[in-house]
Amino acid sequence: MDDTALSYDETVEWLFRLQFVGIKMGLDNIRTLAAAWDNPQRRYPVVHIAGSNGKGSTACSIASALQAAGYKTGLYTSPHLVDFSERIRIDGVPIPGDAVIEYARRLRTSIERLHATFFEATTLMAFTWFAEQQVDVAVIETGLGGRLDATNIVDPVLSVITSLSIEHREFLGETIEEIAAEKGGIIKPGVPVVTSVRTPGAVAVLEEIARGKDSTLLQSPDDVRVLQVDDLDRMFCRIPGFDLPVELSLIGAHQAENAALALSALQQLRRRGFVRVDDTAMRRGLRELRARTGLRGRLERLQTAPELVIDVGHNPDGVRALLTAWNAVRRESETDILLGVLEQKDMQGILSHLTHRTFRSITLVEAVSHEARPLEHMLRDAAAAGLQVKTTGNSADWFRDKSTRIEQGSTLMFGSHYVLGAFLREWPEKMQNGGLLP
């Protein structure tokens, strides 16, 4: 990156090149960067969220309800689907390109001196944008882990830990207890933490960390019931603490559990001074979650005839929950699967949820990422699982070709954000050229 003014696309390309620095577990770089910018993360209250599954949905649920209550709300999540700016939002509006360009320009010298990572740079951008725009509150999602995650320099008013599963073993540990210890690293002295973790060993670890920090560990209710599912668009649930059914814009038992966690967190926030977060704001926030926050990729229907639905489920637990939700509204025998993941993901675990099922077809695609799991590796995994699969080099071309031949049934595309993002960047042009948009 030289002194010549860069365009937004060139700036984002420079940021992505920082990914080749790798993942650095530690807080020294981000503390140095933030201190040089007067610690912007200290200028607003923060809700800090860690976990394995449901982080994004839970973060968006909390942010949506805060918006519905009238609070100017920052939201930092990762990764994005189509455009980098999706990661940093205020009241659902992505950060402008001009701000990204300016922050990158200001960061350049420090980034090069410290050999800082992509996530460290983008985290500081989020902290600074929220401060400069004077948000009332920010909902901050961790990237990887918690204890040594770049976001963990915040002093939150509330910590939230979603469900846990075995992931990123090379960084977080081999057991659920070790992973709980890393995620529990976001617990701060005297700050309550709300969790939906149920595994006894993991709960015991979180309780021990909370006791050591003089923090209160609160569990969200586990007796949540799905009462009614209206196709892919709406669901009604019975959640303890609410007399009437709660309407969600996301479906699936896992989303009901995420909603219960978000509501528990919001009730704690109300007790901690966010007095406008009443039951009406909570209900409205969950009902209008997609529209208010821009959340995408959760059983999101892109097209109706033939139907195309995308989801970011990309680990075994996430895929299990996704398929359970899908089977409640669609037939396996009328569903074509398109799937691709990154190299470090448990592909065999994911494929185990596709065996002994009656899907019409399963097609594998390689993610557009230097971390993609190669097709030959996925084919080997599929053979080991006893699955008959096909492959494609381009998901948009594959769907366009399929759509000219098969009009009935559904395509469920899931896996890595990089798979879905590559498709979404090509899809409108491919579909319009083929005359297939509804």
Buried (B, 14 or more C-beta within 10 A) or exposed (E): BEEEEBEBEBBBEBBEEBBEBEBBEEBEBBEBBBEEBEBBBEBBBBBBBBBBBBBBBBBBBBBBBBBBBEBBBBBBBBBBBBBBBBBBBBBBEBBEBEBBBBBBBBBBEBBEEBEBBBBBBBBBBBBBBBBEBEBBBBBBBBBBBBBBBBBBBBEBBBBBBBBBBBBBEEBBBEBBBBBBBBBBBBBBEEBBBBBBBEBEEBBEBBBBBBEEBEBBBBBBBEEBEBEEBEEBBBBBBBBEEBEEBBBBBBBBBBBBBBBBBBBBBBBBBBEBEBEBBBBEBBBBBBBBBBEBBBBBBBBBEBBEEBBBBBBBBBBBBBBBBBBEBBEBBBEBEBBBBBBBBBBEBBBEBBBBBBEEBEBBBBBBBBBBBEEBBEBEBBBEBBEEBEBEBBBBEBBBEBBBBBBEEBEEBBBBBBBBBBBBBBBBBBBEEBBEEBEBEE
